[in-house]
Amino acid sequence: MSRGKARKSPDEMTFLEHLEDLRKRLLYSAIAILLAVIPGWMLSRQLYEILARPLTQYLPEGTKLAYTTLTAPFMLYMKIAFLGAFFFTSPFVFYQLWMFVAPGLYQKEKKYVIPFVFFTTFFFIVGALFGYFVVFPWACRFFVNLATDFQPVITVDQYFSFSIKVLLGIALIFELPTLIYFLAKMGIITARWMIKSFPYAILAAFIISAIITPTPDVITQSVVAVPMIILYSLSILIALVVGRNREKRKQETALETAADGGDDDLAG
């Protein structure tokens, strides 16, 4: 009795089948996020208070964020519900990402699904927490202290756009070690190449930090750039360890092949 069709390897899959697989993974992820939006909506007011705290703590006592359209509060709570749902379901979303790329891996590499999901989720959450507890307060304090001669009228739309840019931007940046690990496993990059590219990585870190952080001062941008450089340095160590393990496996495979060839000659 058939147990269903086995999943094809990438070489056997057509372009349309790749698109269909991608559509399926995106659909599963979207369903999970939509289901998580329900409790996210129920907690949206509490989530808003948490999200706004890095700014409201520096505003005059009793100051609230403003809105300029009738539907702005509703849309804000809905966006916050989706943001919370995305973070809550991120392990499942990363698992779907793994399932999409898994056919392109060797059989022995497919067992890394649990470490992949764990570390991508871990670094994603750590990056968001770093943005919330370090970058957010720093940027908010800078702007509020700069405008002490004015009455703040900050809209919820402006603040949410700023906050999601920082949160998701830094969260994705913190995925660098996990990305480097799998690129090194596939032999696409090496530690030697990363060391040679270190000056360019420093430049890229400050460019990306300038894009993510809206503050023009170098200090605030360095708060984002320095951890990126540290993550890049950590990624070099990861690529070095992975590269050594790949070379070791190649040598062992070569020795086993040579030994098998010698046995065949003796048998002949």
C-alpha positions in Angstrom: 0.0 0.0 0.0 1.5 3.4 -1.0 2.4 5.8 1.8 2.2 8.8 -0.6 4.6 10.5 -2.9 8.2 10.9 -1.7 9.5 14.4 -1.8 11.6 15.0 -4.9 15.2 16.2 -4.7 16.0 19.7 -6.1 17.5 18.1 -9.2 14.2 16.3 -9.9 11.9 19.3 -9.1 10.9 21.7 -11.9 10.8 25.4 -11.5 7.0 25.4 -11.0 7.3 22.7 -8.4 9.8 24.9 -6.5 7.3 27.7 -6.7 4.6 25.4 -5.4 6.7 24.3 -2.5 7.5 28.0 -1.7 3.8 28.8 -1.9 3.0 26.0 0.5 5.6 27.1 3.1 4.4 30.7 2.9 0.8 29.5 3.3 1.6 27.5 6.4 3.5 30.4 7.9 0.7 32.8 7.1 -1.9 30.5 8.7 0.2 30.2 11.9 0.6 34.0 12.1 -3.1 34.6 11.5 -4.0 32.2 14.3 -1.6 33.9 16.6 -3.1 37.3 15.8 -6.2 36.5 17.8 -4.4 36.4 21.2 -2.1 39.2 19.9 -5.2 41.4 19.4 -6.5 40.5 22.9 -3.1 41.7 24.3 -2.6 44.5 21.9 -3.1 47.3 24.5 -0.6 45.7 26.8 1.8 45.2 23.9 1.4 48.8 22.9 2.3 50.0 26.4 5.5 47.8 26.3 6.4 49.0 22.8 5.9 52.7 23.7 7.7 52.6 27.0 11.2 53.4 25.5 9.7 56.7 24.3 7.1 57.6 27.0 9.6 57.3 29.8 11.4 60.4 28.4 8.3 62.4 27.6 6.7 64.9 30.1 4.5 63.1 32.6 1.1 62.4 31.3 2.0 62.9 27.6 0.5 60.4 25.2 1.1 59.7 21.6 -1.3 61.3 19.2 -3.2 60.2 16.2 -4.5 62.2 13.2 -7.0 59.9 11.6 -10.1 58.2 13.1 -8.9 54.7 12.2 -5.2 55.2 13.4 -5.7 53.5 16.9 -7.4 50.5 15.3 -4.7 50.1 12.7 -2.0 50.5 15.3 -3.4 47.7 17.5 -3.9 45.5 14.5 -0.2 46.1 13.4 1.0 45.4 16.9 -1.1 42.2 17.0 0.6 41.0 13.8 4.0 42.0 15.1 3.5 40.0 18.3 2.1 37.1 16.3 5.2 37.1 14.0 7.6 37.0 17.0 5.5 34.3 18.7 5.4 32.1 15.7 9.0 32.7 14.5 10.1 29.2 15.4 7.4 27.7 13.1 8.2 30.2 10.4 12.0 29.3 10.6 11.0 25.7 10.5 9.1 26.3 7.2 12.1 28.1 5.9 14.2 25.0 6.7 11.7 22.7 5.0 12.0 24.8 1.9 15.8 24.6 1.7 16.2 21.1 3.2 15.9 19.2 -0.2 19.1 21.0 -1.3 21.1 19.5 1.6 22.8 16.2 2.1 20.9 13.6 4.1 23.3 13.9 7.0 22.8 17.7 7.0 19.1 17.4 7.3 19.4 16.4 10.9 20.4 19.9 11.8 16.7 21.0 11.7 16.4 21.4 15.5 19.7 23.4 15.9 18.7 25.6 12.9 15.3 26.4 14.3 16.7 27.0 17.8 19.5 29.3 16.9 17.6 31.3 14.3 14.9 31.9 16.8 17.4 32.6 19.6 19.4 35.2 17.6 16.2 36.7 16.2 14.7 37.3 19.7 18.1 38.4 21.1 18.4 41.0 18.3 14.9 42.3 19.0 15.6 42.6 22.7 18.8 44.4 22.0 16.9 46.8 19.8 14.2 47.3 22.4 16.4 47.7 25.5 19.5 49.4 24.0 18.8 51.1 20.7 15.2 52.3 21.4 15.9 54.1 24.6 19.1 55.6 23.3 17.5 57.0 20.1 14.3 58.2 22.0 16.3 60.0 24.6 18.5 61.7 21.9 15.5 63.0 20.0 13.5 64.1 23.1 16.4 65.9 24.7 17.1 67.6 21.4 13.6 69.1 21.3 13.2 70.4 24.8 12.1 73.8 23.5 9.1 72.3 21.7 5.9 70.6 22.6 6.1 66.9 21.4 3.2 65.8 19.2 4.3 62.3 18.2 1.8 60.2 16.3 1.3 56.5 16.8 1.9 55.9 13.1 5.3 57.6 13.1 6.4 55.8 16.2 5.3 52.4 15.1 7.1 52.8 11.7 10.3 53.7 13.6 10.0 50.9 16.1 9.3 48.1 13.6 12.2 49.3 11.5 14.6 49.1 14.4 13.2 45.8 15.9 13.0 43.8 12.7 16.2 45.3 11.3 18.4 44.5 14.2 16.6 41.1 14.7 17.5 40.1 11.2 21.1 41.4 11.6 21.5 39.1 14.6 20.9 36.1 12.2 24.4 36.6 10.8 26.1 33.7 12.8 23.4 31.2 11.8 23.6 32.3 8.1 27.4 32.1 8.1 27.3 28.6 9.6 25.2 27.2 6.8 27.0 29.1 4.1 30.3 27.7 5.5 28.8 24.2 5.7 28.0 24.4 2.0 31.4 25.7 1.2 30.2 29.0 -0.2 32.3 31.1 2.1 35.4 30.5 4.2 37.0 32.0 7.2 40.0 33.2 5.1 37.7 35.1 2.8 35.8 36.7 5.7 39.1 37.8 7.3 40.1 39.5 4.1 36.7 41.1 3.8 36.8 42.4 7.4 37.5 46.1 6.5 34.5 46.0 4.1 32.4 44.4 6.8 33.2 47.3 9.2 32.1 49.8 6.5 28.9 47.8 5.8 28.1 47.7 9.5 28.1 51.4 9.8 26.2 51.9 6.6 23.5 49.4 7.8 23.4 51.0 11.2 22.9 54.4 9.6 19.9 53.0 7.7 18.3 51.3 10.7 18.9 54.1 13.2 17.3 57.4 12.3 19.6 59.4 14.6 22.5 61.2 12.8 25.0 61.0 15.6 27.9 58.5 15.4 27.5 57.3 19.0 24.0 55.9 18.4 25.0 54.4 15.1 28.0 52.8 16.9 25.6 51.2 19.4 24.3 49.1 16.4 27.5 48.9 14.4 29.7 47.5 17.1 27.5 44.5 17.9 27.4 43.8 14.2 31.2 43.8 14.0 31.3 41.5 17.0 28.8 39.2 15.3 30.9 39.2 12.2 34.0 38.3 14.3 32.0 35.4 15.9 30.9 34.3 12.5 34.6 34.1 11.4 35.3 31.7 14.3 32.2 29.7 13.3 33.3 29.5 9.6 36.8 28.5 10.8 35.5 25.6 12.9 33.1 24.5 10.1 35.9 24.7 7.5 38.2 22.6 9.5 35.5 19.9 10.1 34.8 19.9 6.3 38.5 19.4 5.5 38.8 16.7 8.1 35.8 14.8 6.6 37.3 15.2 3.1 40.6 13.7 4.3 38.8 10.8 6.0 36.7 10.1 2.9 39.8 10.2 0.7 41.6 7.7 3.1 38.5 5.4 3.1 38.3 5.5 -0.7 42.0 4.7 -1.0 41.6 1.9 1.5 38.7 0.4 -0.4 40.7 0.7 -3.7 43.6 -1.2 -2.1 41.2 -4.0 -0.9 39.8 -4.3 -4.4 43.3 -4.6 -5.9 44.2 -7.4 -3.4 40.9 -9.2 -4.1 41.7 -9.0 -7.8 
